[in-house]
Amino acid sequence: DVKVTQSSRYLVKRTGEKVFLECVQDMDHENMFWYRQDPGLGLRLIYFSYDVKMKEKGDIPEGYSVSREKKERFSLILESASTNQTSMYLCASSLRRTGGLVETQYFGPGTRLLVL
Amino acid sequence: AQTVTQSQPEMSVQEAETVTLSCTYDTSESDYYLFWYKQPPSRQMILVIRQEAYKQQNATENRFSVNFQKAAKSFSLKISDSQLGDAAMYFCAYSGANSKLTFGKGITLSVRP
């Protein structure tokens, strides 16, 4: 079974703090993704990566950055946390099919972040 | 850009009955995947079913099946013999050549005992 783990289930931070969310997958997947999930808005893509050291902006990258130094690990960084970044953050990974289509994504359990 | 629309925010079904969740999408691509994901309360998002656009046959996984209408750009999920464990939020998602997965806003399904 594919396993995607996230470093924390719950996190409370202060405005202005730098926040690191880590995601690790154990299935040698090329693609990794970071989403945020908010009620009524579904899942919105923040960033994704299709290879080590490669990253692409998603739909809402502002206020976030990412790092992928190893294939199995994808980190999301909030440079200076703000209250509007309070949300559920989901990491996912998938194989990459030739032609760019994304295969089935496997999700981590999520990190519920509260910024005070 | 591709869009995925789930127009119903909530549905309810009696245990053992059948329910259909609707999803429409917009795309100009001919090769793509469609997915239904399930997110139980406070639990991990998991894949329910997947459909490849070039396959005419509707995907089926046990009590879950889809009605894929490519020309109409419709992808509904049918849950037969509903069980209490089916209560969850369900997301429809589209995967195309832009290497992204586009999700609908989700529908909350409740199951009445």
Interface residues (C-beta under 8 A of the other chain):
Chain A: N31 F33 G40 L41 G42 L43 R44 L45 F48 Y50 E56 G58 L90 A92 R96 G99 G100 L101 V102 E103 T104 Q105 Y106 F107 G108 P109 G110
Chain B: P9 D31 Y32 Y33 F35 Y37 R43 Q44 M45 I46 L47 R50 F91 S95 G96 A97 N98 S99 K100 L101 F103 G104 K105 G106
